């Protein structure tokens, strides 16, 4: 009896195009089955045992650290501007009223990040309301809307909002550290069944990260990515992102400390990593 395919989460956003392009064009992955979903959807599937490894929200690891391990030296982070996690608003940030703010259903980490920044930076305790509304409609019903991923990039391109606040840039201004939006999270339960397959994929993933980083220094990177994204925007976007998890750990630890402070996680989780031979 053959082993079932390794179930790997795939976020279908532009931020991971370089990684998945490297994975699918440089490696034979016949024993891998990609499962697409938004970050919040992949979080639920990973938690429910429907995925073995996934790029998932950094807050998901903090909520259930006993269930997971982290793939070492890889993340989705920004060292300042991120461009795809945006608070769109009808008024400047300092003048946003105290009422409810709409947030996308696609995100978990960015919602907690917004709550932290509102409280710690502005002293605000706005209620955050998840909505299915697209950005334009959300801004007709609420004073601000949190968008992530391709939706955020497209809202910036189309000029949907009068005012745009980049949460990666805001976090850097307040803390002086990078921000880790997502981690490659391994299910401990899956590791007990599929150890060799998971170790093999993790090594492949780290090699794909190196290939992706190198490709961004060459013109070929302009040939990948969504058609709606201007080429100059692709270059700026991917170069603003970090796929590493070195100095980024400092920001991750600070995020967990503040998430605990506002009651979104019970304690600051230790960072436990998959050991790669």
N, C-alpha and C positions, 0 to 999 in steps of 0.2 A: 504493500500500500504506500503510495507516495505521500509525502508531507504536503499539507495544504500551503497555499501561497502565503507569504508574509504580508500582512495587512498594514499598509503604510498610508498615513493621512497625507492629504495634499490640499493646501490652500490655493485656490485658483486665482490668486491676486498677482499683480505685477511684481510685488516685492520678492517673490520666490521664483520668478521666471529664470534668473540665471542659474540657480541651484538645480531646478528640475530639468532645465535644458541640458546641463552638464550630465545629470544622472541618466537621462534617456538617450543621449547621443553618444556617450562614451563608455557605457557599461551594458552588459547583457543582464537584463532583469526579468528573465522569464519566470522566476519564482517569487516575484513581487507583484502584489495587486494594489494599485493606488486607489484610495477612497477619497473623493473630493468633498469639501464642505467648508463652510465659514469657520473661523476659529471657535466660536461657541458651539457649533455643531460637532466639530472634531473633538472638543473637550468632552462632550457628552458621550460620544462613541468610545473614546479612550477609557473613560471612567466606567463604561458599561461592559468593557471587555470585547468591543467590536473592532478595536484596532490594537496592533502590537507596538507600533511606534508612530509618533506623529509630531509635526510642528504644531504645538498647542500653546495656549495662553500661559504666560509666566505665572499668573495668579492661580491657574489650575493646579500647578505643581504645589504651590503653597497651601492650597486647601486640602490636598490629599497626599502629603509627602510619603506616607507609609505605603502607598500603592505604586510609587514611581521611582525611577532612576533617571538621571539626565545624561544625554549623550554629551561627552566632554567637548569643549572648545568649539561649540557652534550655537548660534542663536539668531534671532532677528532683532537687531538693536539699532539705535541711532546714537551718535555721539553729540548731536545737536539737532538741527532740523531733520524731521522725518518725512514731511510732505504728504503723508497718507494717513495721518491721524489728526484730524482737524476739528476744532470747535468753530462751527459756522454760526454767526450771530447777526442780529439786526442792529445791534448797538455795539460800541466798543466794549472790550472785556470789562473795564472798570465800571461800566454803566449797565451791565446786564442786571435786570431786576431779580428779586429774590424768589420768584415763582418757579414752577417746574421747568426743567430743561429736558428736551427730548434726546434720547441716545439710541443708536442703532442696536438691533437685536443680534448683530453679527459678532459683537465683541464682548469679552469679559474683562481682560486686563485694562483696556483703555477706559472703561467705565470707572473702574476703581482709581485709575490714575487721575481722571478728571475730578473725581470727588476729593482726592487728596489735594490737588492743586487749588481747587476752589476754597477748601477749608484752610489750608496752610498758607496760601499766598494772599487770598482775598478775604478770609474770614467769613465765607459764605457757606450756607448749608442748603443749597437748592436741592429739591427732590429731583432725582433723575428717573425719567419715565421712558421705558423701552417702547419703541414704536416701529411699525412697518412702513411708515410714511417715507417717501423719498425726500431728499433734502429740501427742495423748494416748498413742498406741501408742509413739511415739518415746521419750516420757518414762518408759515402763515398761521400756524396754531401755537407755536412756542417762541420764546425770545431767542433760543439758541438750539442747535442740534449738533450732536457728536457724530461725525462720519469717519469711517475707516476704510482702508484698502482702496480698491479701484473706484468706489463710490466717492471717496474723498478727493482722489486725484481728478476725477471727472468734474466734480463740483468746483474745484479750483480752476480748471480749464474753462468752464462755462461761465464763471463769475456768478454763481448761484447766490452767494451771500455778500452783503455789504462789508462785513468784517470777518476775517479769518485768523484764527489763532492756532499755530502749530504746537501740539502738546509736547513733542520731543524738544523743541526749542524752549518752550516754557519750563519744562522740567530741568533742562540744563541751566537755564538762567537762575532757577531757584536753588539747585543743589550742587551745581558744578560737576555732575557725573553723567555718564551715558544712561540711556534707558533701554531696558530689555523688554520688548513687547512679547516675544515668543521664544520658547525653548523646544528643542527636540527631546520629547519625553518618551521614555520606554516604560511599558507596563511590566511590573515585577512578575505578575502572573504569567504573562507571555514569555518572559525570560526563563521561567522554570520549564517551559515546554519547548521553546524554540531558541535556545541559547546560541547555538552556532550560527543559525540564520540571522539572528539579531546582531551578533558581533560582526558578522560579515557585512551586513548592510551598513552598520555604523562606520566601519572602516571605509566602505565605498562612499558614504556620505561625506566624510571628511576630505577624501580625495576630490570629490565633486566640488566641494567648497573651494579648494585650492584652484581647480580648473576655472570655476566661475570667477574668482577674483582676478586671475590672470587674463581671462577673456575681456574683462571690463577695461583693460588697458589697450585693447586693440579695436579697430573699427568694426570688427565682426559683431560686436555686441549690439550695434544698431540694427542688425538684421532680425533680432529676436524681440519679442514683446508685442503687446496689443497694437493693432493698427491705429486706434484712436489716440494713442499716446505720442505726441511729437518727439522726434528723435532727440532733440536737445534736452527735452524733459527726461527721457530715459537715461541719458548720460548723467544728468544732475541727480536724479532720483537714486539710481543704483550706487552711485559713488557716495551719497549721503548715508546709505545704509551700512551697517556693520554686520557681518555674519560670524564674528568672533565671540568668544566668551572668556576674555582675559581681563583687561581693565573694566570691561562691562560688568563684571561681578560686583564691583563696588556699587554701581547704580542699582543692581538687582537686590543686594542686601539692604540698601537704603529704602527701596520700594517696599520690601517686605516689612521693614521696621515701621514705616508709616501706615501700611495697610493694617498692621496689628493695632497701631495707635487709634485708628478710626473704627476699629471693630470689624474689619472685613475678613480677617483670618484670626484664629485663636492664638497662634504663636508664630514666631519667626522660624521657618523651617531650616534645618541644616541642608546644605547643598551636597547631595550624594550622587555620585557619578558611576556610570557604567564603566567597568574596568576593561580596557582593551589590551589584550596581550601584544 
